[in-house]
Amino acid sequence: MKLDDLAKHLSDLKRIGLNPELAKKLGVVDEDVTRGRLLAQSGGERGHLQVLFLGCYVVDDTDFWGDGEIYWWSVPAILDQEGMVTKNALHALPNGAPPHKCGDNEWMTNLSLQDPPVWAVIPPGDDVDACVIRLGIYDDDREPADLPAAMTTGLETLTQVANEPLAGSGHIINPVRDAIFESLQAEQDDILVEQDITMRKGQVRGFGAGMIGSVVNAMVRAYYFTRDTKHTRQFGPITLHKGETQRVKFDVPLEQGGRLAIFARGHDVNCPHFGVLHVDEPFINRVLTRLKQDELENGFEVMGTGPAKFVAYYTPSYSD
């Protein structure tokens, strides 16, 4: 998602739970104005970082008979160096998706690798110190959960949060989370995971840009990618079949210090240069050495052992 695509997303009034009245209260503006505001935030090497939901593997759907009905929601908060949080539609809005049928030891198939859900947008600049995302993934145990209505309730609660800076991410996350939870009557559902994902500027490379991260427990495994709008290049997604080989090659040369992230859902994918992507380790992150730079001059091959979706990201090295 390039800057123009990001502006289109952040101005989209069709996002779950949103309506024109809420959009006006939350400061969601049209695409041209949004693009202008994003450009005004730009400066330096790093671009806006998008935290994207790549995949979810359900280990235990908690249902004894049949498949579970899995839904998810997310609430982002961006903190400055003083630990203060300010609501801002440019940081992305709370997101979610209605219940999706998924059984034990299965990938959720309603998550697009071509257009992954956006959890948060981290602006460039020195004043941002951390991004906190509350992620909830639940198994619906009653009538189908009405996620659009719950997200509307969450967004209505967000409009009531003060516009001035507040101390701590909880001032945004907690009331919005509680509003979504109560609207869904989620106390009657089974929690697969609910926790905060905290990404800090000082970790590895600013907010883990160019890397895949995960949230894993005994019930569910969720995978996300932090994409630099300005620098990250993408290969795929592609579908691999048993015995099929494809060459992964980006439109820029892979160089020492760059970050390569690969991810697959489905059957095992063999990557001779890096290893095997399988259900227990579906992603690999690498910071390229000079040796790898030379080895990968003409790209690298991936081989399917059965139906699988594969995507790769390359983020060149730059000064944070």
Secondary structure, DSSP 8 states (H G I E B T S, - for coil): --HHHHHHHHT-TTSTT--HHHHHHHT---HHHHHHHHHHH--SS---EEEEEEEEEES----SSS-EEEEEEEEEEEEETTSEE---GGG---EEEEEEEE-TTEE-TTS-SSS--EEEEE--STTEEEEEEEEEEEE--SS---HHHHHHHHHHHHHTS-SS-EESTHHHHHHHHHHHHHHHTGGGSEEEEEEEEEEETTSTTGGGTT-EEEEE-SSEEEEEEEEETTT-EEEEEEEE-TT-EEEE--SS---TT-EEEEEEEES-EEETTTEEEBTTB-EEEEE--HHHHHHTTT-EEEEESSSEEEEEEEE-----
